[in-house]
């Protein structure tokens, strides 16, 4: 067995994985990684990327650049043009990111779940009763980005982003092991709530959730990076027009995006829990008038 295989087998033991990734000073380690990843030293960069490859399936063959200034530069890498085209079908709501499909389904009144048997409420997630009503009995889908994936996220449809709310919180790991053990995890972690309106008037909401080593969410349309050090307003009214496939921002590591859609939208045929999806591929189908 390879070294990577041994490491994977060792860390897949649930108790050990949870201990190593959660029972540590999460906030302090996340702040340290934010500083460390931006060091522009060839030695630090090369050593860090080598370690990253050892612990993951990191593949940089799609990256636009072949040389990176820092670990952070590699984390937030762009891809070569044309590699994530948004599905042009007007009935398709595209995936905003690469990811592993987690829990998805119909929202029961205002309750959804992070894994089977682990419910949480829309109000706890969003913090806005009016927005909760927009998604009552709607659809939800969870996308988990692993550390080695492409970390930028995109507009799933032509839309107007009307408001962003940043909610301070913890930085628990968001892997399946933690989701089994930490109740209402997504409602505890730092997150941004992006409220969008489609041309049809339907509400579509994206909730990028930060996690350990992440805790920074870059939003291009506001020219802001939101994290634990963010001060001042946490609600940002805006009127940002975006087209399907436009880059909205990035995570500074892997994490999660929760997509909330109206009840009359249907999941695309390729949506299977545990399956992999890429930005731009069909996520939901909206009825055509």
C-alpha positions as CSV (number, residue, x, y, z in Angstrom):
1,X,0.0,0.0,0.0
2,X,1.2,3.5,-0.8
3,X,2.0,6.1,1.8
4,X,-1.1,8.1,0.7
5,X,-3.2,4.9,1.1
6,X,-1.9,4.3,4.6
7,X,-2.6,7.9,5.6
8,X,-6.1,7.7,4.1
9,X,-6.8,4.5,5.9
10,X,-5.5,5.9,9.2
11,X,-7.5,9.1,9.0
12,X,-10.7,7.5,7.8
13,X,-11.1,6.0,11.3
14,X,-14.0,8.1,12.4
15,X,-12.9,8.8,16.0
16,X,-9.4,9.7,15.0
17,X,-10.5,11.8,12.1
18,X,-12.9,13.8,14.3
19,X,-10.2,14.3,17.0
20,X,-7.5,15.4,14.5
21,X,-9.8,17.9,12.6
22,X,-12.1,19.2,15.4
23,X,-10.7,18.7,18.9
24,X,-8.0,21.3,18.3
25,X,-7.9,25.1,18.5
26,X,-9.9,25.5,15.3
27,X,-10.1,29.3,15.1
28,X,-6.4,29.7,15.9
29,X,-5.3,27.1,13.4
30,X,-7.5,28.6,10.8
31,X,-6.0,32.1,11.4
32,X,-2.5,30.6,11.2
33,X,-3.3,28.8,7.9
34,X,-4.6,32.0,6.5
35,X,-1.3,33.7,7.3
36,X,0.9,30.8,6.4
37,X,-0.7,30.1,3.0
38,X,0.1,33.6,1.8
39,X,3.8,33.3,2.4
40,X,5.5,33.9,-1.0
41,X,8.6,31.7,-0.5
42,X,9.5,29.0,-3.1
43,X,10.5,26.6,-0.3
44,X,7.3,27.1,1.7
45,X,5.2,26.9,-1.4
46,X,6.8,23.7,-2.8
47,X,6.9,22.0,0.6
48,X,3.3,22.8,1.3
49,X,2.0,21.7,-2.1
50,X,4.1,18.4,-1.7
51,X,2.4,17.7,1.6
52,X,-1.0,18.6,0.2
53,X,-0.5,16.1,-2.6
54,X,0.5,13.4,-0.1
55,X,-2.8,13.8,1.8
56,X,-5.1,14.3,-1.2
57,X,-5.8,13.7,-4.9
58,X,-4.6,17.2,-5.9
59,X,-4.5,17.5,-9.7
60,X,-3.2,20.8,-11.1
61,X,-3.4,19.7,-14.8
62,X,-6.5,22.0,-15.3
63,X,-4.9,25.1,-13.7
64,X,-4.4,28.1,-15.8
65,X,-1.0,28.7,-14.3
66,X,1.8,26.2,-13.9
67,X,3.7,28.3,-11.3
68,X,2.1,29.7,-8.1
69,X,3.3,32.5,-5.8
70,X,2.1,30.8,-2.7
71,X,0.0,28.0,-1.3
72,X,-3.0,30.4,-1.3
73,X,-2.4,31.2,-4.9
74,X,-2.6,27.5,-5.6
75,X,-5.8,27.0,-3.4
76,X,-7.6,29.8,-5.3
77,X,-6.3,28.8,-8.8
78,X,-8.2,29.7,-12.0
79,X,-8.7,27.0,-14.6
80,X,-7.8,27.1,-18.2
81,X,-10.5,28.9,-20.3
82,X,-13.4,26.8,-21.4
83,X,-13.1,24.0,-18.8
84,X,-16.3,24.8,-16.9
85,X,-18.8,26.0,-19.4
86,X,-22.3,26.6,-17.9
87,X,-25.0,24.4,-19.5
88,X,-26.7,26.7,-22.0
89,X,-30.2,25.1,-21.7
90,X,-32.5,27.8,-20.3
91,X,-34.3,25.2,-18.2
92,X,-31.1,24.2,-16.4
93,X,-29.9,25.8,-13.1
94,X,-26.2,24.9,-13.2
95,X,-24.0,23.8,-10.3
96,X,-22.2,26.8,-8.8
97,X,-19.1,24.8,-8.0
98,X,-17.3,21.5,-8.3
99,X,-18.3,19.3,-5.4
100,X,-19.5,16.0,-3.9
101,X,-23.3,15.9,-3.7
102,X,-24.4,15.6,-0.1
103,X,-27.9,15.7,1.4
104,X,-30.6,17.0,-0.9
105,X,-34.4,16.9,-1.2
106,X,-37.5,18.7,-0.4
107,X,-37.6,21.1,2.6
108,X,-40.3,19.9,5.0
109,X,-42.0,23.2,5.9
110,X,-38.8,24.8,7.1
111,X,-36.7,21.8,8.1
112,X,-33.9,20.3,6.1
113,X,-31.0,17.9,7.0
114,X,-27.2,17.8,6.9
115,X,-27.3,14.0,6.7
116,X,-30.1,11.6,7.2
117,X,-31.5,11.8,10.8
118,X,-29.7,15.1,11.5
119,X,-32.2,18.0,10.8
120,X,-31.7,21.7,11.1
121,X,-34.0,24.7,10.4
122,X,-33.9,27.3,7.7
123,X,-34.2,30.0,10.3
124,X,-31.1,28.8,12.1
125,X,-29.2,28.7,8.8
126,X,-30.4,32.0,7.3
127,X,-31.4,34.1,10.2
128,X,-34.0,35.9,8.2
129,X,-37.7,35.0,8.6
130,X,-38.7,36.6,5.3
131,X,-36.2,34.6,3.4
132,X,-37.3,31.5,5.2
133,X,-40.8,32.0,3.9
134,X,-39.4,32.3,0.3
135,X,-38.0,28.8,0.7
136,X,-40.7,27.1,2.8
137,X,-41.4,23.6,1.3
138,X,-38.8,24.3,-1.4
139,X,-35.8,22.3,-2.5
140,X,-32.3,22.1,-1.0
141,X,-29.0,20.6,-2.1
142,X,-25.6,20.4,-0.4
143,X,-22.3,20.6,-2.3
144,X,-19.1,19.7,-0.4
145,X,-15.8,20.9,-1.8
146,X,-12.8,18.9,-0.8
147,X,-9.4,20.6,-0.3
148,X,-8.0,19.4,-3.6
149,X,-11.0,20.7,-5.7
150,X,-11.3,23.9,-7.8
151,X,-12.4,26.4,-5.1
152,X,-14.1,29.1,-7.2
153,X,-17.9,29.3,-7.4
154,X,-20.2,30.7,-10.1
155,X,-23.6,32.0,-10.8
156,X,-26.0,29.1,-11.4
157,X,-28.4,31.1,-13.5
158,X,-29.0,34.6,-14.8
159,X,-29.9,36.5,-11.7
160,X,-29.8,39.7,-9.6
161,X,-28.1,39.3,-6.2
162,X,-30.1,41.5,-4.0
163,X,-28.5,41.1,-0.6
164,X,-25.6,39.3,1.2
165,X,-25.7,38.6,4.9
166,X,-22.5,37.5,6.6
167,X,-23.0,35.4,9.8
168,X,-20.0,35.0,12.1
169,X,-19.5,31.6,13.6
170,X,-17.3,28.6,14.3
171,X,-15.1,26.7,11.9
172,X,-16.0,23.0,12.4
173,X,-14.8,20.6,9.7
174,X,-17.7,19.9,7.3
175,X,-16.7,16.3,6.3
176,X,-19.3,13.5,6.7
177,X,-17.8,12.4,10.0
178,X,-18.3,15.8,11.6
179,X,-21.8,16.0,10.1
180,X,-22.7,12.8,12.0
181,X,-21.4,14.1,15.3
182,X,-22.1,17.9,15.4
183,X,-25.8,18.8,15.4
184,X,-26.8,21.8,13.2
185,X,-23.2,22.1,12.1
186,X,-23.9,24.4,9.1
187,X,-25.9,26.7,11.4
188,X,-22.8,27.0,13.7
189,X,-20.2,27.8,11.2
190,X,-19.3,31.1,9.6
191,X,-21.3,31.6,6.4
192,X,-22.6,34.0,3.8
193,X,-26.2,34.1,2.6
194,X,-26.4,35.3,-1.0
195,X,-30.0,36.2,-1.9
196,X,-30.7,36.1,-5.6
197,X,-33.7,36.7,-7.8
198,X,-34.2,35.0,-11.2
199,X,-35.8,36.9,-14.1
200,X,-38.9,34.8,-13.5
201,X,-39.1,36.3,-10.0
202,X,-38.2,33.0,-8.3
203,X,-35.9,33.2,-5.2
204,X,-32.6,31.3,-5.4
205,X,-30.2,31.4,-2.4
206,X,-26.6,30.2,-2.1
207,X,-25.1,29.7,1.3
208,X,-21.3,29.3,1.2
209,X,-20.3,27.8,4.5
210,X,-16.7,28.2,5.8
211,X,-14.9,25.5,7.7
212,X,-11.6,24.8,9.5
213,X,-8.6,26.2,7.6
214,X,-11.1,28.1,5.3
215,X,-13.1,30.8,7.1
216,X,-12.6,33.3,4.2
217,X,-15.1,33.8,1.5
218,X,-14.2,36.1,-1.4
219,X,-17.1,37.8,-3.2
220,X,-16.1,39.7,-6.4
221,X,-19.4,41.5,-6.9
222,X,-18.9,43.3,-3.5
223,X,-15.1,43.4,-3.8
224,X,-15.0,41.9,-0.3
225,X,-13.3,39.0,1.5
226,X,-15.4,38.0,4.5
227,X,-13.9,36.2,7.5
228,X,-13.6,36.2,11.3
229,X,-11.7,39.5,11.1
230,X,-14.5,41.2,9.2
231,X,-15.9,44.2,11.1
232,X,-18.6,46.7,10.5
233,X,-21.8,45.9,8.6
234,X,-22.7,42.2,8.2
235,X,-25.6,42.9,5.8
236,X,-24.8,44.2,2.3
237,X,-27.7,45.3,0.2
238,X,-26.8,45.2,-3.5
239,X,-28.1,45.1,-7.0
240,X,-25.5,42.9,-8.8
241,X,-26.6,41.5,-12.2
242,X,-24.9,38.2,-13.0
243,X,-25.2,35.8,-15.9
244,X,-25.1,32.0,-15.7
245,X,-21.5,30.9,-15.3
246,X,-20.1,34.2,-14.0
247,X,-17.5,33.8,-11.3
248,X,-18.9,35.0,-8.0
249,X,-16.0,34.3,-5.7
250,X,-13.9,31.7,-4.0
251,X,-13.2,29.8,-0.8
252,X,-9.7,29.8,0.5
253,X,-9.8,26.0,0.9
254,X,-12.5,23.4,0.5
255,X,-15.9,23.8,2.2
256,X,-19.7,23.6,1.4
257,X,-22.3,25.5,-0.6
258,X,-26.0,25.0,0.2
259,X,-28.4,25.8,-2.7
260,X,-32.0,26.7,-1.9
261,X,-34.6,26.8,-4.7
262,X,-38.4,27.0,-5.2
263,X,-40.5,23.9,-4.8
264,X,-41.5,23.7,-8.5
265,X,-37.8,23.2,-9.5
266,X,-36.8,19.5,-10.1
267,X,-33.4,17.9,-9.5
268,X,-31.5,17.1,-12.6
269,X,-31.2,13.4,-13.5
270,X,-27.5,13.3,-12.6
271,X,-28.0,14.3,-9.0
272,X,-27.1,11.3,-6.8
273,X,-26.0,11.6,-3.2
274,X,-22.2,10.9,-3.1
275,X,-21.8,11.7,-6.7
276,X,-19.4,14.2,-8.1
277,X,-20.4,17.3,-10.1
278,X,-18.6,20.1,-11.8
279,X,-19.4,23.8,-12.0
280,X,-21.7,24.4,-14.9
281,X,-23.2,21.0,-15.0
282,X,-27.0,20.6,-14.5
283,X,-28.1,20.8,-10.9
284,X,-31.8,21.7,-11.1
285,X,-34.4,22.1,-13.8
286,X,-36.8,25.0,-13.7
287,X,-40.2,24.8,-15.5
288,X,-40.4,26.7,-18.8
289,X,-43.3,29.0,-19.2
